[in-house]
Amino acid sequence: MNKELVLFRARRALLLIGPSVSLLVSPWTNYDPISCVKILALSSITFFVGSLVISLRSELFTKISKWLPILVAIFIALMVATMVFSGAPLTQQIWGMFGRNTGFVTYFSLVLVALFTALLSNQGFFRSICWSLIYTSVAATSYALIQVFHLDPIRWSEMRPFATFGNINFSSAFFGIAALVSVIVALDKNLAGYKRVALIVLALTDIAIIQTTDSIQGVMIFGAGITLVPFLFLLKSRKLRLLSIPYGLLALGGLYSVVLGLANKGFLAKIIYQQSIIFRTDYMHAGYEMTLKHPIFGVGLDSYGDWYRTLRGFISTTRDNPDRIANTAHNIFLDVSSTGGLPLLAAYLGIILLALASSIRYFRSMPKWDPIFIAMFCGWIAYQIQALISINQVAVGIWGWLFTGALIGYSNVDVRNFDPVPKKEFGKRKSKSGLAGKALPIGLSIQTFIFTSFGLLIAAIPVNADAQFRSAYTSGDLAKLNQAIKTPGISAFHLVLANDAFRKAGMGTDLEAKQILTRLTTEFPRDYYAWRVIAYTDAIPDRKTEALAKLRDLDPFNPENK
């Protein structure tokens, strides 16, 4: 077997996963045009790379710390245990809730992305990951500018600069991380001058786009990451190391001011405080309560939304409107603990701490300033900060997991012979080695085909269901709609919309509407909508009493259910 060819193919495929997941959308075919198609790209490419990694397993797995494969295996095993023992709907746990899709398939793929990145890391691959993010940013920035100037040919439900991320908070976070990496790479004096200028222009453009979103996430994580750069520089400098102490104290003071501002206190409150911060604390509190009450297996993968009403408490329920709900804790750590339990959180934190320990170990032995490492480490820190206040949106999260694997991979580098910035190579396109035109051995080709097909098919199930639903729903053909909701992979959200369509159609469709409600209460027994329709309409008269009792159980502090 040609080892170099296999490594070449695996690395090239892994470099495509970030741009593909971040940029792919399907507005013309899917009701959910953002998340599901991204999972399709994530799963299929991950399985393709996995088939190649397996063929070199005896060599690759000896190059990294044994703790990463162990933690990855534990993480996956705990997710399987959660699916079996949590009691949440299995299909929902496999593919995730509509619009989020952060179920087993997504986390299984993401954790493997980190593992494969660590296994495949080398000097050129580190640089390529950073440039992959930068090139993705160029494409996302271009599209966001089209949206800023109201020239977008796609008629989205929200006409704001969210690029291909589906939400201005997600685009703000991505542009914050991308701008940070661009600036740090641009600070390298070995890079050609015109490229440094282009990177600075790109970063400034991204920051300007962030300002148009009115989302503070991008500004916060960019500010935190860029503040870290001088501290690392001072810490590494023999002559200026002592200055890292006052600088660090100054930075901590700034962090304290930001925290006060987020709490609507201090001089920064008028700049960074937003009303939505209060709501986020409600969502985090509910996630905390879910963790306490379901500490071993959680409430089920991506099933936070099923339990939010039950465990949000009186204050969150009555703060403004009982129907203000959420399907995520807006904190990735709480999302993991609430939906998968404390053991799953421990495995997740183990991977994060391993990346941090590997980074510290490499930084301490780093013989010269390594702009690629600094860019990835600061970008990774920025992502972890974003994880404290936001959602694991896969288009942003993919870069956090890529950086996690790369930072762990850095621990394999021989710092004595490591030149992080070869003057003749960095930022320049290498001549083709001839590997691009070579074919894999027939046996390995068959293996990669089987693996990739499986990854594609497992993620295509909800994509196809969503596409079938969109086609039927927009056509107004109720018979077609009734057939579409029988497609494997259909979600509770689709059934809710279908029931609403049949109910609005009036007489003649009562039977179909009743069947959908019965299916919802059977397959998704914690779906609040179905029980409310049964309780407050004559859809299924003989179940009204049962439905009212269920509503009180699902939403105990809602005054409407008293």
C-alpha positions as CSV (number, residue, x, y, z in Angstrom):
1,M,0.0,0.0,0.0
2,N,1.2,3.5,-0.8
3,K,1.2,5.1,2.6
4,E,1.9,8.6,1.3
5,L,-1.0,8.4,-1.1
6,V,-3.4,7.3,1.7
7,L,-2.2,10.1,4.0
8,F,-2.5,12.6,1.1
9,R,-6.1,11.6,0.4
10,A,-7.1,11.6,4.1
11,R,-5.6,15.0,4.8
12,R,-7.1,16.6,1.7
13,A,-10.5,15.2,2.6
14,L,-10.2,16.4,6.2
15,L,-9.3,19.9,4.9
16,L,-12.6,19.9,3.0
17,I,-14.7,19.2,6.0
18,G,-14.6,22.7,7.5
19,P,-15.5,24.6,4.3
20,S,-18.1,22.1,3.3
21,V,-19.9,22.1,6.7
22,S,-19.7,25.9,7.1
23,L,-20.8,26.9,3.6
24,L,-23.3,24.3,2.4
25,V,-27.0,25.2,2.4
26,S,-30.0,23.8,0.6
27,P,-32.7,26.6,0.4
28,W,-34.3,25.2,-2.7
29,T,-34.9,21.6,-1.5
30,N,-35.2,21.6,2.3
31,Y,-37.6,23.1,4.8
32,D,-34.5,23.3,7.1
33,P,-32.0,24.7,4.6
34,I,-29.1,25.1,7.0
35,S,-28.4,22.3,9.5
36,C,-29.4,19.0,7.9
37,V,-27.3,19.4,4.7
38,K,-24.3,20.3,6.8
39,I,-24.6,17.1,8.8
40,L,-24.7,15.2,5.5
41,A,-21.3,16.7,4.5
42,L,-19.9,16.2,8.0
43,S,-20.9,12.5,8.2
44,S,-20.0,11.4,4.7
45,I,-16.5,13.1,4.8
46,T,-15.8,11.8,8.3
47,F,-16.6,8.2,7.3
48,F,-14.4,8.6,4.2
49,V,-11.4,9.8,6.2
50,G,-12.2,7.1,8.8
51,S,-11.8,4.3,6.2
52,L,-8.4,5.6,5.3
53,V,-7.3,6.0,8.9
54,I,-8.3,2.5,9.6
55,S,-6.0,1.2,6.9
56,L,-3.0,2.9,8.6
57,R,-4.2,2.3,12.2
58,S,-1.1,0.4,13.3
59,E,1.1,3.3,12.4
60,L,-1.0,6.3,13.2
61,F,-2.2,5.3,16.6
62,T,1.3,4.9,17.9
63,K,2.0,8.6,17.3
64,I,-0.4,10.3,19.7
65,S,-1.2,10.1,23.3
66,K,-3.2,7.0,24.1
67,W,-5.6,9.2,26.1
68,L,-7.3,10.7,23.0
69,P,-8.5,7.4,21.5
70,I,-9.6,6.3,25.0
71,L,-11.5,9.4,25.7
72,V,-13.1,9.3,22.2
73,A,-14.1,5.7,22.7
74,I,-15.6,6.5,26.2
75,F,-17.4,9.5,24.7
76,I,-19.0,7.4,22.0
77,A,-19.9,4.6,24.4
78,L,-21.6,7.0,26.8
79,M,-23.6,8.5,24.0
80,V,-24.8,5.0,23.1
81,A,-25.7,4.4,26.7
82,T,-27.7,7.6,26.8
83,M,-29.7,6.6,23.7
84,V,-30.5,3.3,25.3
85,F,-31.3,4.3,28.9
86,S,-32.5,8.0,28.8
87,G,-35.9,7.2,27.5
88,A,-35.9,9.9,24.9
89,P,-37.2,9.2,21.3
90,L,-34.5,7.2,19.6
91,T,-34.8,8.9,16.2
92,Q,-34.5,12.3,17.9
93,Q,-31.4,11.2,19.7
94,I,-29.8,9.8,16.5
95,W,-30.3,12.8,14.3
96,G,-31.3,15.5,16.7
97,M,-34.1,18.0,16.9
98,F,-35.3,19.9,13.8
99,G,-33.1,22.9,13.2
100,R,-30.3,21.8,15.6
101,N,-29.4,18.3,14.5
102,T,-26.9,17.9,17.3
103,G,-27.7,14.3,18.0
104,F,-25.5,11.1,17.9
105,V,-24.5,11.3,14.3
106,T,-23.3,14.9,14.7
107,Y,-21.3,14.4,17.9
108,F,-20.0,11.0,16.7
109,S,-18.6,12.7,13.6
110,L,-17.2,15.7,15.4
111,V,-15.3,13.7,18.0
112,L,-13.9,11.6,15.2
113,V,-12.8,14.7,13.3
114,A,-10.8,15.7,16.4
115,L,-9.2,12.2,16.5
116,F,-8.4,12.1,12.8
117,T,-6.9,15.6,12.8
118,A,-4.6,14.6,15.7
119,L,-3.6,11.4,13.9
120,L,-2.9,13.1,10.6
121,S,-1.2,16.2,11.8
122,N,2.1,17.4,10.4
123,Q,3.8,20.7,9.8
124,G,2.0,21.4,6.5
125,F,-1.3,20.2,7.8
126,F,-1.2,22.7,10.7
127,R,-0.8,25.5,8.2
128,S,-3.4,24.1,5.9
129,I,-6.1,24.1,8.6
130,C,-5.6,27.8,9.3
131,W,-5.7,28.6,5.6
132,S,-8.8,26.4,5.2
133,L,-10.5,28.6,7.7
134,I,-9.3,31.8,6.0
135,Y,-10.5,30.7,2.6
136,T,-13.9,29.7,4.1
137,S,-14.0,33.1,5.6
138,V,-13.4,34.7,2.2
139,A,-16.5,32.9,0.8
140,A,-18.7,33.5,3.8
141,T,-17.6,37.2,3.9
142,S,-18.4,37.7,0.3
143,Y,-21.9,36.2,0.7
144,A,-22.5,38.2,3.9
145,L,-21.6,41.4,2.1
146,I,-24.3,40.5,-0.5
147,Q,-26.8,40.2,2.3
148,V,-25.6,43.5,3.9
149,F,-26.4,45.3,0.6
150,H,-29.7,43.5,0.2
151,L,-28.6,41.7,-3.0
152,D,-29.2,38.2,-1.9
153,P,-31.1,36.2,-4.6
154,I,-32.3,33.7,-2.0
155,R,-35.4,34.8,-0.1
156,W,-34.6,33.8,3.4
157,S,-37.0,34.2,6.3
158,E,-34.6,36.6,7.9
159,M,-32.9,39.1,5.6
160,R,-29.8,39.8,7.8
161,P,-26.1,39.0,7.3
162,F,-26.0,35.5,8.7
163,A,-24.1,34.2,5.6
164,T,-24.5,30.4,5.5
165,F,-24.9,30.0,9.3
166,G,-28.6,30.4,9.6
167,N,-28.5,32.9,12.5
168,I,-26.7,36.2,13.1
169,N,-25.2,35.0,16.4
170,F,-23.6,32.0,14.7
171,S,-22.3,34.2,11.8
172,S,-21.0,36.7,14.4
173,A,-19.1,33.9,16.2
174,F,-17.6,32.5,13.0
175,F,-16.5,35.9,11.8
176,G,-15.0,36.6,15.2
177,I,-12.9,33.4,15.1
178,A,-12.0,33.9,11.5
179,A,-10.9,37.5,11.9
180,L,-8.8,36.5,14.9
181,V,-7.0,33.8,13.0
182,S,-6.5,36.1,10.0
183,V,-4.9,38.9,12.1
184,I,-2.5,36.5,13.9
185,V,-1.4,34.9,10.6
186,A,-1.0,38.4,9.1
187,L,1.3,39.4,11.9
188,D,3.9,36.9,10.7
189,K,6.8,38.8,9.0
190,N,7.7,35.9,6.8
191,L,4.4,36.1,4.9
192,A,4.4,38.1,1.7
193,G,3.4,41.7,2.2
194,Y,0.4,41.7,-0.1
195,K,-1.0,38.6,1.7
196,R,-0.6,40.3,5.1
197,V,-2.5,43.3,3.8
198,A,-5.2,41.1,2.3
199,L,-5.6,39.2,5.6
200,I,-5.9,42.5,7.6
201,V,-8.5,43.8,5.1
202,L,-10.4,40.5,5.5
203,A,-10.4,40.7,9.2
204,L,-11.5,44.3,9.3
205,T,-14.4,43.4,6.9
206,D,-15.4,40.5,9.1
207,I,-15.5,42.8,12.1
208,A,-17.6,45.3,10.2
209,I,-20.0,42.6,9.3
210,I,-20.2,41.6,13.0
211,Q,-21.2,45.1,13.8
212,T,-24.1,44.9,11.4
213,T,-25.4,41.8,13.1
214,D,-25.9,43.5,16.5
215,S,-24.6,40.3,18.0
216,I,-21.9,40.8,20.6
217,Q,-20.5,37.2,20.4
218,G,-18.1,37.9,17.6
219,V,-16.7,41.0,19.2
220,M,-16.3,39.3,22.6
221,I,-14.4,36.3,21.3
222,F,-12.3,38.3,18.9
223,G,-11.4,40.7,21.8
224,A,-10.6,37.8,24.1
225,G,-8.4,36.0,21.6
226,I,-6.5,39.1,20.4
227,T,-5.8,40.1,24.0
228,L,-4.2,36.7,24.6
229,V,-1.6,37.2,21.8
230,P,0.5,39.8,23.5
231,F,0.4,37.8,26.8
232,L,1.7,34.7,25.0
233,F,4.4,36.8,23.3
234,L,5.6,38.3,26.6
235,L,5.5,35.0,28.3
236,K,7.7,33.5,25.6
237,S,10.1,36.4,25.5
238,R,13.2,36.1,27.7
239,K,13.7,39.8,27.9
240,L,10.1,40.9,28.4
241,R,8.7,37.9,30.4
242,L,8.3,39.9,33.5
243,L,5.9,42.3,31.7
244,S,3.5,39.4,31.3
245,I,2.5,39.8,35.0
246,P,1.2,43.3,34.8
247,Y,-0.3,42.7,31.4
248,G,-2.1,39.6,32.7
249,L,-3.4,41.5,35.7
250,L,-4.6,44.2,33.3
251,A,-6.3,41.6,31.1
252,L,-8.0,40.0,34.1
253,G,-9.3,43.5,35.1
254,G,-10.7,43.9,31.6
255,L,-12.3,40.5,31.8
256,Y,-13.9,41.4,35.1
257,S,-15.3,44.6,33.6
258,V,-16.8,42.6,30.7
259,V,-18.4,40.1,33.2
260,L,-19.9,43.1,35.1
261,G,-21.1,44.6,31.8
262,L,-22.9,41.3,30.9
263,A,-24.6,41.5,34.2
264,N,-25.7,45.1,33.4
265,K,-23.2,46.6,35.8
266,G,-20.2,48.8,35.4
267,F,-19.1,51.2,32.6
268,L,-19.4,48.6,29.8
269,A,-23.0,47.8,30.6
270,K,-24.3,50.3,28.0
271,I,-22.1,48.8,25.3
272,I,-22.4,45.0,25.7
273,Y,-25.5,44.4,27.8
274,Q,-28.4,42.9,25.9
275,Q,-31.9,41.8,27.2
276,S,-31.3,38.4,25.7
277,I,-28.6,37.7,28.3
278,I,-31.3,37.3,30.9
279,F,-33.1,34.8,28.8
280,R,-29.8,32.9,28.3
281,T,-29.4,32.6,32.0
282,D,-32.9,31.0,32.1
283,Y,-31.9,28.5,29.5
284,M,-28.7,27.7,31.4
285,H,-30.5,27.3,34.7
286,A,-32.9,24.8,33.1
287,G,-29.9,22.9,31.7
288,Y,-28.4,22.9,35.2
289,E,-31.6,21.5,36.7
290,M,-31.7,18.8,34.0
291,T,-28.2,17.8,34.9
292,L,-29.0,17.6,38.7
293,K,-32.2,15.5,38.1
294,H,-30.8,13.3,35.4
295,P,-27.0,13.1,36.3
296,I,-26.2,9.7,34.8
297,F,-27.7,9.5,31.3
298,G,-29.2,13.0,31.0
299,V,-32.6,13.6,29.4
300,G,-31.5,12.2,26.0
301,L,-29.3,13.4,23.2
302,D,-30.6,16.7,21.8
303,S,-33.7,16.4,23.9
304,Y,-33.3,19.5,26.0
305,G,-36.4,21.1,24.5
306,D,-38.6,18.3,25.7
307,W,-37.7,19.1,29.3
308,Y,-37.3,22.8,29.3
309,R,-40.8,23.7,30.3
310,T,-40.7,21.1,33.1
311,L,-37.5,22.2,34.8
312,R,-37.2,25.9,33.9
313,G,-38.8,27.0,37.2
314,F,-41.3,29.6,38.2
315,I,-39.2,32.7,37.5
316,S,-38.2,31.7,34.0
317,T,-41.8,30.7,33.2
318,T,-43.4,34.0,34.3
319,R,-40.5,36.4,33.4
320,D,-42.3,37.6,30.2
321,N,-44.3,34.9,28.4
322,P,-44.8,31.2,29.3
323,D,-44.4,30.3,25.6
324,R,-40.9,31.6,25.4
325,I,-39.1,28.3,25.2
326,A,-35.7,26.9,24.1
327,N,-34.3,23.6,22.8
328,T,-30.7,24.2,24.0
329,A,-29.1,25.5,27.1
330,H,-27.1,28.1,25.1
331,N,-24.0,26.7,26.8
332,I,-22.3,23.7,25.2
333,F,-21.0,22.2,28.5
334,L,-24.5,22.3,30.0
335,D,-26.0,21.0,26.8
336,V,-23.7,18.0,27.0
337,S,-24.3,17.4,30.8
338,S,-28.1,17.9,30.6
339,T,-28.7,15.7,27.5
340,G,-26.0,13.1,28.1
341,G,-25.3,13.2,31.8
342,L,-22.2,14.0,33.9
343,P,-20.1,11.1,32.7
344,L,-20.5,12.3,29.1
345,L,-19.5,15.8,30.3
346,A,-16.5,14.4,32.0
347,A,-15.4,12.7,28.8
348,Y,-16.0,15.9,26.9
349,L,-14.0,17.9,29.4
350,G,-11.2,15.3,29.2
351,I,-10.8,15.9,25.5
352,I,-10.8,19.7,26.1
353,L,-8.2,19.4,28.9
354,L,-6.0,17.1,26.8
355,A,-5.9,19.8,24.1
356,L,-5.1,22.4,26.7
357,A,-2.3,20.3,28.2
358,S,-0.9,19.5,24.8
359,S,-0.9,23.2,23.9
360,I,0.9,24.2,27.1
361,R,3.5,21.4,26.7
362,Y,4.2,22.5,23.1
363,F,4.3,26.2,24.0
364,R,6.8,25.7,26.8
365,S,9.2,23.9,24.4
366,M,8.5,26.0,21.3
367,P,11.9,27.1,20.1
368,K,10.7,30.1,18.1
369,W,7.5,32.1,17.7
370,D,5.0,29.8,15.8
371,P,2.2,32.0,14.3
372,I,0.2,29.0,13.1
373,F,0.1,27.4,16.6
374,I,-0.7,30.8,18.2
375,A,-3.5,31.4,15.6
376,M,-5.0,27.9,16.3
377,F,-4.6,28.1,20.0
378,C,-6.2,31.6,20.3
379,G,-8.9,30.6,17.9
380,W,-9.6,27.5,20.0
381,I,-9.7,29.6,23.2
382,A,-12.2,31.9,21.4
383,Y,-14.3,28.9,20.5
384,Q,-14.3,27.7,24.1
385,I,-15.5,31.1,25.3
386,Q,-18.2,31.1,22.7
387,A,-19.2,27.6,24.0
388,L,-20.0,29.2,27.4
389,I,-22.6,31.5,25.9
390,S,-23.9,29.8,22.8
391,I,-25.0,26.7,20.9
392,N,-23.0,23.9,19.3
393,Q,-24.0,25.0,15.8
394,V,-22.1,22.6,13.6
395,A,-21.0,25.2,11.0
396,V,-19.0,27.0,13.8
397,G,-18.3,23.9,16.0
398,I,-16.5,22.1,13.2
399,W,-13.6,24.5,13.6
400,G,-13.5,24.1,17.3
401,W,-13.1,20.3,16.9
402,L,-10.5,20.7,14.1
403,F,-8.5,23.0,16.3
404,T,-8.9,20.6,19.2
405,G,-7.4,17.7,17.2
406,A,-4.6,19.9,15.7
407,L,-3.5,21.2,19.1
408,I,-3.3,17.6,20.4
409,G,-1.4,16.7,17.3
410,Y,1.1,19.5,18.0
411,S,2.3,17.4,21.0
412,N,3.8,15.0,18.4
413,V,6.0,17.6,16.8
414,D,9.8,17.4,17.3
415,V,10.4,21.0,18.3
416,R,14.2,20.6,17.8
417,N,13.7,20.2,14.0
418,F,10.4,22.1,13.7
419,D,10.4,25.1,11.4
420,P,6.8,26.5,11.7
421,V,7.3,29.1,9.0
422,P,9.5,27.9,6.1
423,K,10.2,31.1,4.2
424,K,9.8,29.4,0.8
425,E,6.7,27.4,1.6
426,F,4.5,29.3,4.0
427,G,1.5,30.8,2.2
428,K,2.7,29.5,-1.2
429,R,1.2,26.8,-3.2
430,K,3.4,23.7,-3.3
431,S,4.2,22.0,-6.6
432,K,2.1,18.9,-7.2
433,S,3.7,15.8,-6.0
434,G,1.9,13.5,-8.4
435,L,-0.2,12.0,-5.7
436,A,-3.3,13.8,-6.8
437,G,-3.6,11.8,-9.9
438,K,-2.9,8.4,-8.4
439,A,-5.7,5.9,-7.5
440,L,-6.0,4.1,-4.3
441,P,-5.6,0.3,-4.3
442,I,-8.8,-1.5,-5.4
443,G,-9.4,-3.1,-2.0
444,L,-9.0,0.2,-0.2
445,S,-11.2,1.9,-2.8
446,I,-14.0,-0.5,-2.1
447,Q,-13.6,0.0,1.6
448,T,-13.8,3.8,1.3
449,F,-16.8,3.5,-0.9
450,I,-18.6,1.4,1.7
451,F,-17.7,3.6,4.6
452,T,-18.6,6.8,2.7
453,S,-21.9,5.4,1.5
454,F,-22.8,4.5,5.0
455,G,-21.9,7.9,6.4
456,L,-23.9,9.5,3.5
457,L,-26.9,7.3,3.9
458,I,-27.2,7.6,7.7
459,A,-27.2,11.4,7.4
460,A,-29.3,11.4,4.3
461,I,-32.3,9.9,6.0
462,P,-33.4,13.1,7.8
463,V,-32.4,15.2,4.8
464,N,-34.6,13.2,2.5
465,A,-37.5,13.3,5.0
466,D,-37.2,17.1,5.3
467,A,-37.1,17.5,1.5
468,Q,-40.1,15.3,1.0
469,F,-42.0,17.3,3.7
470,R,-41.1,20.6,2.2
471,S,-42.2,19.5,-1.3
472,A,-45.6,18.3,0.1
473,Y,-46.1,21.1,2.5
474,T,-45.5,23.9,0.0
475,S,-47.7,22.2,-2.6
476,G,-50.8,22.4,-0.4
477,D,-51.6,18.8,-1.4
478,L,-52.8,17.2,1.8
479,A,-52.7,13.6,0.4
480,K,-49.1,14.2,-0.5
481,L,-48.4,15.7,2.9
482,N,-49.9,12.7,4.6
483,Q,-47.6,10.4,2.7
484,A,-44.5,12.6,3.3
485,I,-44.8,12.4,7.1
486,K,-44.5,8.6,6.9
487,T,-41.0,9.0,5.5
488,P,-38.3,7.6,7.8
489,G,-36.5,10.4,9.7
490,I,-39.5,12.7,10.1
491,S,-39.3,14.8,13.2
492,A,-41.8,16.0,15.8
493,F,-41.6,19.5,14.3
494,H,-42.7,18.2,10.9
495,L,-45.7,16.3,12.5
496,V,-46.7,19.5,14.3
497,L,-46.8,21.5,11.1
498,A,-48.6,18.7,9.3
499,N,-51.3,18.5,12.0
500,D,-51.7,22.3,11.9
501,A,-52.2,22.1,8.1
502,F,-54.9,19.4,8.5
503,R,-56.6,21.2,11.3
504,K,-56.8,24.4,9.2
505,A,-58.3,22.5,6.3
506,G,-61.3,21.8,8.4
507,M,-64.0,19.1,7.9
508,G,-62.9,16.1,6.0
509,T,-59.4,16.0,7.5
510,D,-60.3,15.3,11.1
511,L,-59.2,11.7,10.9
512,E,-55.7,12.6,9.6
513,A,-55.3,15.3,12.2
514,K,-56.3,12.9,15.0
515,Q,-53.9,10.2,13.7
516,I,-51.0,12.7,13.7
517,L,-51.8,13.8,17.3
518,T,-51.9,10.2,18.4
519,R,-48.6,9.5,16.6
520,L,-47.0,12.6,18.3
521,T,-48.1,11.5,21.8
522,T,-46.9,8.0,21.1
523,E,-43.5,8.6,19.4
524,F,-42.8,12.0,21.1
525,P,-44.7,11.8,24.4
526,R,-43.1,15.0,25.8
527,D,-44.2,17.1,22.8
528,Y,-46.1,20.0,24.4
529,Y,-48.0,21.1,21.2
530,A,-49.8,17.8,20.8
531,W,-51.1,17.7,24.3
532,R,-52.2,21.3,24.2
533,V,-54.2,20.7,21.0
534,I,-55.9,17.7,22.6
535,A,-56.6,19.5,25.8
536,Y,-58.1,22.7,24.4
537,T,-59.8,21.5,21.2
538,D,-62.2,18.7,20.3
539,A,-59.6,16.8,18.3
540,I,-59.7,13.8,20.6
541,P,-62.5,14.5,23.1
542,D,-62.0,11.4,25.2
543,R,-58.4,12.3,26.0
544,K,-59.0,15.9,27.2
545,T,-58.6,15.0,30.9
546,E,-55.4,13.0,30.2
547,A,-54.0,15.9,28.2
548,L,-54.7,18.5,30.8
549,A,-52.9,16.4,33.4
550,K,-50.0,15.9,31.0
551,L,-49.7,19.7,30.4
552,R,-49.5,20.3,34.1
553,D,-46.7,17.7,34.3
554,L,-44.8,19.1,31.3
555,D,-45.2,22.8,32.3
556,P,-46.0,22.9,36.0
557,F,-45.5,26.6,36.5
558,N,-47.5,27.8,33.5
559,P,-50.6,29.7,34.8
560,E,-52.5,28.7,31.7
561,N,-52.5,25.0,32.8
562,K,-53.9,25.6,36.3
